[in-house]
Amino acid sequence: MSRLVFVLMIMFSGFTIADTEYKVDYYHSCEYPDRQTELTALACNLYFEGRGESLVGRQAIVFVTINRAESDRFPNSIVDVVYQHRQFSWHTDGLSDKVRDLIAWKDAIHISSYVLGVSDSDYYYADVTEGSLFYHSTKVNPLWADEDNVVVQIDNHLFYREDKKK
């Protein structure tokens, strides 16, 4: 009887689970490569490398990551490419590798999923980086970069097929 009274009180009090706001410290941890799938590794890289860029700019970052996995110069798996030592600045910036912005994380998952789903026959046409393997922010000037090797500039990133100076 007391359970029935409690259930009735809950039902008529307007309390619903859907209205409850749950606070979480983070939504996904990108710290551990052995806990990532291809999709989550791509999304982690995009989340930390591309927030604030346009849709095309974010897609470009994902294409470069996949291009590296398909190149003989880099590891053959997307997870290994993303977590290769000192390849992406978010690994060495000293900041947390935990996803705290749910909207940006969902966006990174959707874009990564889209690019992973591009068919082999359409990849060449869809890859806005034209097969680039490297990129950097326009705010920095790495030693390996050469203006003559720039394939395309998208938003705040320069994209390169090669990392060597001519």
C-alpha positions in Angstrom: 0.0 0.0 0.0 2.8 2.5 0.9 4.4 1.8 -2.5 1.2 2.6 -4.3 0.8 5.8 -2.4 4.5 6.7 -3.2 4.0 5.9 -6.9 0.8 8.0 -7.1 2.5 10.9 -5.3 5.3 10.8 -7.9 2.9 10.5 -10.8 0.8 13.5 -9.8 3.7 15.7 -8.5 4.9 16.6 -12.0 8.3 15.0 -11.3 9.7 13.3 -14.4 13.1 11.8 -15.1 13.2 13.6 -18.5 13.2 16.9 -16.6 16.1 15.9 -14.4 19.3 17.6 -15.3 22.3 15.4 -14.8 25.7 17.0 -14.4 28.7 15.1 -15.6 32.4 16.0 -15.4 33.0 14.9 -19.0 31.3 13.1 -21.8 34.2 11.1 -23.3 37.9 10.5 -22.4 40.3 10.8 -25.3 43.3 10.0 -23.0 43.6 6.3 -23.7 44.2 5.0 -27.3 43.4 1.4 -26.3 39.8 2.5 -25.5 39.1 4.2 -28.8 37.5 2.9 -32.0 38.3 4.4 -35.4 35.3 6.7 -35.0 36.0 7.9 -31.5 39.7 8.4 -32.3 38.8 10.5 -35.3 36.2 12.4 -33.3 38.8 13.1 -30.5 41.3 14.5 -33.0 38.6 16.6 -34.6 37.2 17.8 -31.2 40.6 19.1 -30.1 42.1 20.2 -33.4 39.1 21.7 -35.2 36.6 23.3 -32.9 35.8 26.8 -34.2 36.6 25.9 -37.8 33.9 25.8 -40.5 32.3 22.5 -41.6 34.7 22.2 -44.5 37.7 22.9 -42.2 36.6 20.2 -39.8 36.1 17.7 -42.6 39.6 18.6 -43.8 41.1 17.6 -40.5 39.4 14.2 -40.6 40.5 13.7 -44.2 44.1 14.3 -43.3 43.9 11.8 -40.5 42.5 9.2 -42.8 45.0 10.0 -45.6 47.8 9.4 -43.1 46.4 6.0 -42.1 46.3 5.1 -45.8 49.9 6.4 -46.4 53.0 4.2 -46.1 54.6 7.0 -44.1 52.3 6.6 -41.1 50.8 3.8 -39.0 48.1 1.9 -40.8 45.3 2.4 -38.4 43.4 5.6 -37.6 43.8 5.1 -33.9 47.5 4.7 -34.2 47.7 7.8 -36.5 45.8 9.9 -34.0 47.9 8.7 -31.1 51.3 8.8 -32.8 53.8 10.6 -30.6 53.9 14.3 -31.2 51.8 14.4 -34.3 48.9 16.4 -33.0 49.3 19.3 -30.6 46.5 18.4 -28.3 48.5 15.4 -27.0 51.3 17.7 -25.8 49.6 20.9 -24.7 49.4 19.8 -21.1 45.6 20.3 -21.0 43.0 17.6 -20.2 42.0 15.2 -23.0 38.5 14.9 -21.7 35.5 16.0 -23.8 33.5 18.5 -21.9 31.4 20.2 -24.6 28.6 17.8 -25.6 27.5 19.8 -28.7 31.0 20.0 -30.1 31.5 16.3 -29.3 28.3 15.2 -31.1 29.4 17.4 -34.1 32.8 15.7 -34.2 31.1 12.3 -34.1 28.8 13.2 -37.0 31.5 14.7 -39.2 33.9 11.8 -38.5 31.1 9.3 -39.3 30.3 11.0 -42.5 33.9 11.0 -43.8 34.5 7.4 -42.7 31.4 6.6 -44.9 32.7 8.2 -48.1 33.1 5.4 -50.7 36.5 4.7 -52.2 35.2 5.8 -55.6 34.0 9.2 -54.3 36.9 9.8 -51.9 39.1 11.7 -54.3 36.3 14.1 -55.1 35.2 14.5 -51.5 38.7 15.1 -50.0 38.9 18.9 -49.9 42.6 18.6 -48.9 43.5 16.8 -52.2 45.3 14.0 -50.3 47.2 16.2 -47.8 49.1 14.5 -45.0 50.0 17.6 -43.0 48.4 20.8 -41.7 49.1 23.4 -39.2 47.4 26.5 -37.8 48.2 29.8 -39.5 49.2 31.0 -36.1 52.4 29.0 -36.1 55.3 28.5 -38.6 56.7 25.0 -38.1 60.2 24.3 -39.4 59.0 21.6 -41.8 56.5 23.9 -43.5 57.2 25.7 -46.8 54.7 28.1 -48.5 55.5 26.6 -51.9 54.1 23.2 -50.8 50.7 24.5 -49.6 47.9 22.7 -51.3 45.0 24.7 -49.8 44.2 27.0 -46.9 40.9 26.3 -45.2 39.9 28.7 -42.4 42.9 28.9 -40.0 44.8 25.9 -41.3 47.3 25.4 -44.1 47.3 21.9 -45.7 50.3 20.1 -47.3 50.9 16.9 -49.2 54.6 16.9 -48.2 56.3 18.1 -45.1 59.7 18.7 -46.8 61.0 22.0 -47.9 61.7 22.1 -51.7 
